[in-house]
């Protein structure tokens, strides 16, 4: 019989659920932008040009960084409707955008991949909200696809990359300063992984990867390397030969 009461589970769960949901949304917005080559101004411009709802550049930026704790319903409405428009293709909106925002049309021609669920339906406002509050998982194709069998190898590869050939004792202060997370539990877990005392699980890596990538960028100053490219490089180091 479990020692944890149902009440304890609910109390613990809702805080963790909200934190995980916010991180999942940050990951989703980040990957969506990366995949399409967008700046944080594209979705607000699309919503404004087509009168889909109000969402500001700063809200997109903060969603992407996991810093927007309480977005209003209009944010999810605007994002959901913009996503539905993108799923329908550019043809229905091409003439209008050519007239009111030709620069936006040019950007969308280069990248307009929508967010789809497992049945290839576009994610609407409700689905996006469920992800944000931790009630739904990220859709297929918009996670890092880190498999359980590779999490240990990737953990070691990340430690080697961030420490840059030094022992943990030598690089600890610099690496911990670069790690952008303030939560004590996560910082302790990160230090244990870097020291080789434990490995991240696949689920932990999926949630941590944006912060690990940010740590790498701060240490290396390589602003041109995308998160996807960083993960690809890490995976390449884990291959035999």
N, C-alpha and C positions, 0 to 999 in steps of 0.2 A: 504493500500500500504506500502511496506517495506521501511524504511529509509536508508537501506543499498544498495548502488549501486552495479551493477554487477561487476564493476571494483574492488570495495572494497572487494567483496566476493571472487573474484579470487585471489587478492593479499593476503588476509588473509588465504585463503584456501590452497594455495600451500605450505606455510611454515608449517601450521598445518599438512597438508597431508604428507609431507616429514618426519616430526617428528613422526607422528603416524605410518607411514610405517616402519621407522627404529625400533621403539619400537615393532611393530608386528613381524618383522623379528627376533629381539632379542628373543622374546617370542617363536617363532616357532623353532629356533635353540636350545633354551634351552630345550623346551619340547621334541624335537626330541632326543636330547642327553640323557635326563633324562629317557625317555621311553626305550631306548636301552641300557642304562648303559654305554655310551661311554665317553671317555675323548675327549678333543678338538683335539687330534692327529689322531683320527680314519678316518675322512673324507679326510684329506690331504694324509694320507697313502694309502687309497683306490684309490684316484685320481692318485697318483703317480704310484702305482703298476699296474694300468690298463691303464695308459697314457690317462687319461680323461681330463686333463687340470691342471693348476697350482693353488693351493690354499694352503696358508701357515697356520701353527698352530696358529700364532698370529692373522691372519685374522678371523679364526673361533672363537677364543676367543673374539676378539673385536666385531664381529657380534653378538655373544651371549650376550655381555654386552651392546649392543647398541652404541658402540663407533667407529664403522667403518662407516664413513660418505660417502665415495666415493669409494666403491669397483669397480674394473675394470670388464669388461664383462667376462673375463676368470674365475673369481670367480663364477659367476652365471652359466657359462657353465660347470665348473667342478662339482658344486653341483647338477645341473640338471642331468648331465650324471651319476653321482654316484647314484642319487636317482632312475634313470631308471634301472640301473644295479641291485640295491637292489630289485626293484619291480619284476624283472625277476627271482629272487631267486639265491641261492648260487651255484646250480648245474653247470651252465655254466662257473663259474669262480673258482670253488673249486680246480681243479687240478693246475691251474696257481698260485693261492694264496698259495697252499700247497708248491709249489716250491720256490716262490719268497718272500713270507711273511706269514709263518705259524702262527705267533702270531696274525696277523690281522685276519686270517681265524678263529682262535679260538674265538676271540672277536665277530666276526660277527655271529658265530654259536649261541652265547648267546643272540644276539639281532640285528636284521636287519630289523626293521619295516620301510617301506618307507613312504614318504609324499604323500598322495593321495588327489585328489580333490573330489568334491561331487559326481562325477560319477565313483569314484575309479580308476581314471587314475593317473599315477605318475606325480608330478609337475616337469616340465622342467625348463630350464633356463629362458624362457620368463615369466612363471607364478611366479617364485621366484622373478624376477626383479619387476614385477607388485606389489607384496606384499611389497617389500622393498621401493618402491616410493609411496606407499599408494593408488595404483590404484585397488587393489584387497584385499579382506578380507582373513583372515586366513582360511585354509581348515577345514571342520568338523573333530572333534576328536582331534584337536590340539589347542583348546582354553580351557579356564578354565570352560566353561559351567556354568557361574554364571548367574542365572536367576534373572529377575527384582524383583521378590517377595522376594528374599533372600538377596538382596544387603544391605538393611537397617540393618538386623540382623547381617550380616557379618561385616558391618562397625562398629557396636557396639562391636562385638566380637574382632575385630582387635584392637580397642582402649583399651579395657580391657586387652588384652594380652600384648600390647606394654607398657602400663602404669603399669602393674603388680600390680594392686590393689591400686595404688596411685591416688590421684586427679591429674588433668591436671596441676594445679599450681605447684604441687610437682615434677612432672616428666618431665615437658615441656622441659627444657634445655637439658636433657640427651637424650630424644627421638628425638628432633629436630636435635641434633648433629649426631645421628645415621642415620637419614633419608638421603639417598645419593643423592637426587635430588637438583640441584642448582637453577632451574627456580623458580622465585618468585611466579608466579601464582600457581604453583603446591604445593609449600611449604605452601602458605597461605591456600589452599584448604585442604591439609593434616592436618594442625593445627586446622582448623575448624572441621574436622571429629573427630580428637582426643579429642577435647574439647566438642563434642556432639552438636555442633551448626548446623551441616548438616550431611548428609550421602552421601557416594559415590553412584553413579548409577551403574548398572551392567556393562555398557560399561567402565566407569571410573575404576572400580575395575579390569576389565580384563586387562586394560592397565597399571594399577598401581601395580599389584600384585607382580611382580618380585622385585620392589623397596621396597614394604612393607615386603616382605620375607627377603630381604637383611637387612632391619632395624631390624627385629626380630633376625636374626643371629648375628648382631653386638651387640645387647643388651643382648642376651642369650649366645652367644658363642657356639651354638649347630650346629656344622658343619655337623653332620651326618643326620640331619633332612632335607628331600627333600622338595621342594616347594609344591609338591602334598600332602605330608604327613601333612605339615603345614596347607594347605587348608582343608584337611579332619578333622584335629583337630578343626579348627575354626567352621566348619560346625557341628561337633558333639556338640559343646557348644551351638548352636542355637536351638537344638532339645528339645522339651518339655520333662520334666522328667529327 
